[in-house]
Amino acid sequence: MTENCAPVVVFDGVCLLCSRWVAFLLAHDRDGCLRFAAMQGRTGRALLLQHGLDPDDPTSFLLVTDGRGYRNSDAILRLVAGFGGAWRLLALVRAVPAPLRDAGYRLIARNRYRWFGRAAQCLVPDAASAQRFLD
């Protein structure tokens, strides 16, 4: 991630796995660079459409940084490697062909509500991180 950027993570605001992922990102993004948009919100929906994803079939994960969109396993690997240190070792997973990585991602995405649960409403951030959420 570049120093002066404001990458946006578009996530499923009612998915409990996705909410845990956002909490993980908040805890590890020491510079506070990341911004978050629930795909159920106006900004998240617009970003999904802008990057060729259907906001009404939200099985994709999207990271938008420097005007470019990264999806699924590429987005996850880019985020985690951006934390630096030992996290950069996960970038080695990029050696696995993207179709195989994304097949694993899609398996989890299709079953996330059944395996991890679903909230009745979108994630509500705490006061300390609220300014990092769009919409």
DAJOJO-V931956 format. One record per helix or strand of 3 or more residues. SS is the DSSP state (hx for helix, st for strand). FROM is the first residue (numbers start at 1). TO is the last residue. If there is no record, write none. Layout:
# DAJOJO-V931956
{{SS	FROM	TO} {SS	FROM	TO}}
This chain:
# DAJOJO-V931956
{{st	8	11} {hx	16	28} {st	35	38} {hx	42	50} {st	62	65} {st	68	71} {hx	72	81} {hx	85	95} {hx	98	116} {hx	130	132}}
